[in-house]
Amino acid sequence: QVRLVESGGGLVQAGGSLRLSCAASGDIFNINVMGWYRQALGKQRELVATITSDGTTHYADSMKGRFTISNAAKSTVHLQMNNLSPEDTAVYYCNADGWSTAFSPFRYWGQGTQVTVSS
């Protein structure tokens, strides 16, 4: 089992910034990709950004230039969110794809952290 613990969500005014963090722990041999997804009320979950173990990043078009994903360690990922707008209000989920010590592939999700942007 792998556990993902997210932190850093909250309430912020439009134009403000927040930094989300996610730490993975448990039966991990290697993590290939970590990422952030979000789900607004009444909408489908969507990609925000991902980062591979070698530091390659990928962003959804609407996040480019405002959000930055980084990994402080192989099992920790951050999401710096700047110039937030009310449209960014959603539950943000951390995700990790990798291999267990038994060399079984895994994909796990965090419990989600609420980000609310007021106008």
C-alpha positions in Angstrom: 0.0 0.0 0.0 1.0 3.5 -0.7 -0.2 6.6 1.1 -0.4 10.0 -0.4 -0.8 12.9 2.1 -1.7 16.3 0.7 -1.4 19.7 2.4 -1.6 23.4 1.6 -5.2 23.9 0.4 -7.3 26.7 1.7 -9.1 29.9 1.0 -7.5 32.7 -1.0 -8.6 35.8 -2.8 -8.5 36.1 -6.5 -5.0 37.0 -7.7 -3.4 35.3 -4.7 -1.2 32.2 -4.4 -1.2 28.8 -2.7 1.4 26.0 -2.6 0.2 22.5 -2.4 2.4 19.6 -1.2 2.0 15.9 -1.5 4.2 13.2 0.2 4.1 9.6 -0.7 5.0 6.8 1.7 4.7 3.1 2.0 5.6 0.1 -0.2 7.5 2.1 -2.9 10.3 0.8 -5.0 10.1 3.6 -7.5 7.7 6.4 -8.5 7.6 7.1 -12.2 5.2 10.0 -12.3 3.5 12.2 -9.7 0.9 14.7 -10.5 -2.0 16.9 -9.5 -5.6 16.7 -10.8 -8.6 18.7 -9.7 -12.3 18.3 -9.7 -14.7 21.2 -9.4 -18.2 20.8 -8.2 -20.3 19.2 -10.9 -17.4 18.7 -13.2 -15.1 15.8 -14.2 -11.7 15.4 -12.7 -9.1 17.1 -14.9 -5.3 17.1 -15.2 -3.4 20.0 -13.7 0.2 19.0 -14.0 2.5 16.0 -13.8 6.2 15.5 -13.2 8.3 12.4 -14.0 11.2 11.1 -11.9 13.7 12.8 -14.2 11.9 16.1 -13.8 10.0 16.3 -17.0 6.9 18.4 -16.5 3.5 18.5 -18.3 0.8 21.1 -17.7 -2.8 21.5 -18.8 -3.0 24.5 -21.2 -5.0 26.6 -18.8 -2.4 26.2 -16.0 0.7 27.1 -18.1 2.4 30.2 -16.8 0.4 30.2 -13.5 1.2 26.9 -11.9 4.5 25.2 -11.3 5.0 21.6 -10.3 8.2 20.5 -8.7 9.6 17.5 -6.7 11.6 18.2 -3.6 12.4 14.4 -3.4 11.5 11.3 -5.4 8.3 10.9 -3.3 7.3 14.5 -2.7 5.7 16.9 -5.1 4.7 20.5 -4.8 2.3 22.7 -6.8 2.9 26.4 -6.7 -0.3 28.2 -7.9 -0.1 31.9 -8.7 -2.7 34.4 -10.0 -5.5 32.2 -8.8 -9.0 32.9 -10.1 -12.4 31.7 -8.8 -12.4 29.2 -11.7 -9.5 27.4 -10.0 -11.8 26.5 -7.1 -11.8 22.7 -6.8 -10.7 19.7 -4.8 -7.1 19.1 -5.8 -5.9 15.5 -5.8 -2.3 14.1 -5.8 -1.6 11.1 -7.8 1.4 8.7 -8.0 2.3 6.0 -10.5 5.1 3.6 -9.7 6.3 0.2 -8.7 6.1 -1.5 -5.3 9.0 -3.4 -3.8 7.4 -6.6 -5.2 7.7 -5.0 -8.6 3.9 -4.6 -9.0 2.7 -1.4 -10.7 0.6 0.9 -8.7 -1.5 4.1 -9.1 -2.7 5.8 -5.9 -4.6 8.9 -5.2 -4.6 11.2 -2.2 -7.7 12.2 -0.3 -7.8 15.6 -1.9 -7.4 19.1 -0.6 -9.9 21.9 -1.1 -8.8 25.1 -2.8 -11.3 27.9 -2.8 -10.7 31.2 -4.5 -12.9 34.1 -3.7 -13.7 37.0 -6.1 
